[in-house]
């Protein structure tokens, strides 16, 4: 169950009514500059539906390649409605994300070096009997723990379909970061809750590799 904790399980009631992450970045984070300082806010990025400070990614803790990808991933969204069961590559706007990454890299006058990233995909199905009241709190605590551990670049989750199927995904700087992020009590509690809250689930792990100067990029199954 440790792999589940590496990607906080999705709570189907959280995303409803939440602004897009691009809106959150330009409004929520920027508006707190009076108390935290403008420079600090420039280094903090919303990478999930949670906008409190303990859930923000500090870009200063990352090298250029990871920081640039995290910024590009703000645009991440599904491009087909059946993402819960469809191919991971075909379910999201990866071409747009890579285009934004190229733009940000050129803007910063940085030469992008080959880098690989660790991805966890949690596919699940929730039975009609599942009670949702406590899921949001569990998920939020788990996400804060993962953020504090470092290297947590993106957390995205959808809404269950008519049959209760859903997908959540986490993108990490490395597998070691993911392992460190699942050691807290909140993650352990969330993992234990999974046993009773889901009728079935599946965990997939992928490697995203971006070659030097964007010569190519692609996904492969993660192997140790």
Secondary structure per residue as TSV (DSSP state, phi and psi in degrees):
chain	resnum	aa	ss	phi	psi
A	1	X	-	360.0	-6.1
A	2	X	H	-61.0	-33.5
A	3	X	H	-65.3	-32.4
A	4	X	H	-63.4	-41.6
A	5	X	H	-66.1	-26.0
A	6	X	H	-65.0	-23.6
A	7	X	S	-128.5	100.4
A	8	X	-	-47.6	131.1
A	9	X	-	-67.8	149.0
A	10	X	-	-78.0	141.9
A	11	X	-	-109.9	115.3
A	12	X	T	-67.1	-10.1
A	13	X	T	-100.4	-7.6
A	14	X	T	-74.4	-43.8
A	15	X	S	-70.4	-21.4
A	16	X	T	-67.6	125.5
A	17	X	T	84.1	0.6
A	18	X	-	-84.4	139.1
A	19	X	-	-67.6	162.0
A	20	X	-	-63.3	155.2
A	21	X	H	-67.8	-30.0
A	22	X	H	-63.4	-40.6
A	23	X	H	-64.7	-41.5
A	24	X	H	-60.3	-42.7
A	25	X	I	-63.7	-43.0
A	26	X	I	-81.3	-23.4
A	27	X	I	-105.0	-60.9
A	28	X	I	-65.3	-48.0
A	29	X	I	-71.5	-45.7
A	30	X	G	-63.5	-32.6
A	31	X	G	-72.0	-12.5
A	32	X	G	-92.2	10.6
A	33	X	H	-64.3	-27.2
A	34	X	H	-61.8	-36.1
A	35	X	H	-93.6	-30.0
A	36	X	H	-106.7	-14.6
A	37	X	-	95.3	136.0
A	38	X	H	-62.2	-38.8
A	39	X	H	-65.0	-42.0
A	40	X	H	-59.6	-42.6
A	41	X	H	-65.9	-31.6
A	42	X	H	-65.0	-23.0
A	43	X	T	-95.6	-2.7
A	44	X	E	-107.5	133.0
A	45	X	E	-129.8	133.4
A	46	X	-	-78.3	120.7
A	47	X	-	-123.6	13.5
A	48	X	S	-155.1	179.4
A	49	X	S	-69.8	-8.6
A	50	X	-	-93.8	131.4
A	51	X	-	-112.8	-2.5
A	52	X	S	-67.4	156.9
A	53	X	G	-57.5	-37.6
A	54	X	G	-69.6	-7.7
A	55	X	G	-104.4	0.5
A	56	X	S	-90.1	145.0
A	57	X	E	-85.0	127.2
A	58	X	E	-88.3	107.8
A	59	X	G	-64.5	-22.6
A	60	X	G	-67.5	-16.4
A	61	X	G	-86.4	0.5
A	62	X	S	-117.6	155.2
A	63	X	-	-77.0	175.7
A	64	X	H	-61.5	-43.0
A	65	X	H	-61.5	-45.3
A	66	X	H	-69.9	-40.7
A	67	X	H	-64.8	-40.6
A	68	X	H	-66.1	-42.2
A	69	X	H	-64.9	-41.6
A	70	X	H	-57.9	-41.6
A	71	X	H	-66.1	-40.2
A	72	X	H	-66.7	-33.5
A	73	X	G	-70.0	-9.6
A	74	X	G	-56.8	-28.9
A	75	X	G	-84.1	-0.6
A	76	X	-	-60.8	129.5
A	77	X	-	-155.8	157.1
A	78	X	B	-76.5	149.2
A	79	X	S	-117.9	5.8
A	80	X	S	-147.2	148.7
A	81	X	T	-76.1	-18.9
A	82	X	T	-97.2	35.2
A	83	X	T	-59.5	-23.3
A	84	X	T	-64.1	-26.7
A	85	X	T	-123.1	-13.8
A	86	X	S	-79.9	171.6
A	87	X	-	-56.9	136.2
A	88	X	H	-60.9	-43.3
A	89	X	H	-62.3	-38.5
A	90	X	H	-85.4	-7.1
A	91	X	H	-89.3	-17.6
A	92	X	B	-126.8	165.2
A	93	X	-	-84.4	58.0
A	94	X	H	-62.8	-37.5
A	95	X	H	-61.7	-42.6
A	96	X	H	-64.5	-41.8
A	97	X	H	-61.0	-44.5
A	98	X	H	-67.5	-34.2
A	99	X	H	-63.8	-40.9
A	100	X	H	-67.0	-37.0
A	101	X	H	-63.3	-42.4
A	102	X	H	-61.3	-43.4
A	103	X	H	-63.0	-46.6
A	104	X	H	-63.4	-38.2
A	105	X	H	-65.6	-44.6
A	106	X	H	-64.1	-40.1
A	107	X	H	-61.7	-36.3
A	108	X	T	-86.9	-2.5
A	109	X	T	57.3	40.0
A	110	X	-	-107.1	144.6
A	111	X	-	-94.9	114.7
A	112	X	-	-73.0	125.8
A	113	X	-	-99.1	150.3
A	114	X	-	-55.2	129.2
A	115	X	E	-144.3	142.9
A	116	X	E	-114.0	148.9
A	117	X	E	-129.1	150.5
A	118	X	E	-100.5	129.2
A	119	X	E	-124.0	134.1
A	120	X	E	-114.7	131.6
A	121	X	E	-119.3	123.2
A	122	X	E	-113.2	105.8
A	123	X	E	-97.6	134.7
A	124	X	E	-144.1	166.2
A	125	X	E	-139.4	127.4
A	126	X	-	-105.3	127.8
A	127	X	-	-73.2	158.6
A	128	X	T	-60.3	-20.8
A	129	X	T	-80.5	-9.8
A	130	X	-	-65.3	132.4
A	131	X	-	-97.0	129.4
A	132	X	-	-93.6	-7.5
A	133	X	T	-54.5	-40.6
A	134	X	T	-94.2	-7.0
A	135	X	H	-64.6	-39.6
A	136	X	H	-61.5	-43.7
A	137	X	H	-65.0	-42.2
A	138	X	H	-61.5	-45.7
A	139	X	H	-64.0	-41.2
A	140	X	H	-67.1	-41.7
A	141	X	H	-63.1	-44.2
A	142	X	H	-62.1	-38.9
A	143	X	H	-67.9	-40.7
A	144	X	H	-62.0	-40.9
A	145	X	H	-62.3	-44.2
A	146	X	H	-64.9	-39.4
A	147	X	H	-63.9	-42.4
A	148	X	H	-64.0	-29.9
A	149	X	H	-69.0	-28.4
A	150	X	S	99.3	152.9
A	151	X	-	78.3	11.8
A	152	X	E	-92.1	99.3
A	153	X	E	-84.6	-29.2
A	154	X	E	-162.1	139.4
A	155	X	E	-131.9	120.5
A	156	X	E	-131.0	139.4
A	157	X	E	-146.2	155.6
A	158	X	-	-102.5	-158.2
A	159	X	-	-118.2	137.1
A	160	X	-	-56.6	141.1
A	161	X	-	-79.6	-170.5
A	162	X	T	-61.5	-23.4
A	163	X	T	-101.4	10.6
A	164	X	S	81.4	10.8
A	165	X	E	-86.9	143.1
A	166	X	E	-151.9	172.2
A	167	X	E	-139.9	137.0
A	168	X	E	-126.8	146.8
A	169	X	E	-143.2	143.9
A	170	X	E	-125.4	136.5
A	171	X	E	-115.9	126.7
A	172	X	E	-120.0	156.7
A	173	X	S	-63.0	-37.1
A	174	X	-	-158.9	164.5
A	175	X	H	-65.6	-34.8
A	176	X	H	-62.9	-39.3
A	177	X	H	-60.1	-42.4
A	178	X	H	-62.9	-40.4
A	179	X	H	-64.8	-41.9
A	180	X	H	-65.0	-34.5
A	181	X	H	-71.9	-13.2
A	182	X	T	-105.6	15.9
A	183	X	-	-90.1	-10.8
A	184	X	S	-78.0	162.4
A	185	X	H	-63.8	-31.5
A	186	X	H	-64.8	-39.3
A	187	X	H	-68.4	-40.2
A	188	X	H	-63.9	-40.5
A	189	X	H	-65.7	-40.7
A	190	X	H	-64.9	-41.2
A	191	X	H	-64.0	-40.7
A	192	X	H	-65.7	-37.0
A	193	X	H	-66.5	-27.8
A	194	X	H	-56.8	-35.1
A	195	X	H	-59.8	-34.3
A	196	X	H	-100.4	-16.4
A	197	X	H	-93.0	-20.7
A	198	X	-	-117.4	139.9
A	199	X	S	-77.2	-31.4
A	200	X	E	-161.5	159.4
A	201	X	E	-155.2	160.0
A	202	X	E	-143.3	136.9
A	203	X	E	-114.7	123.8
A	204	X	E	-114.7	146.0
A	205	X	E	-125.9	134.5
A	206	X	E	-131.5	160.4
A	207	X	E	-116.0	123.9
A	208	X	E	-98.7	121.5
A	209	X	E	-118.2	128.5
A	210	X	E	-115.2	120.0
A	211	X	-	-77.4	167.3
A	212	X	G	-50.7	133.7
A	213	X	G	53.8	27.7
A	214	X	G	60.4	32.2
A	215	X	S	-58.0	-33.7
A	216	X	-	-166.1	166.0
A	217	X	E	-152.3	154.8
A	218	X	E	-177.9	171.8
A	219	X	E	-111.0	141.9
A	220	X	E	-135.7	159.3
A	221	X	E	-64.9	142.2
A	222	X	-	-75.6	129.3
A	223	X	-	-125.2	143.5
A	224	X	-	-66.5	360.0
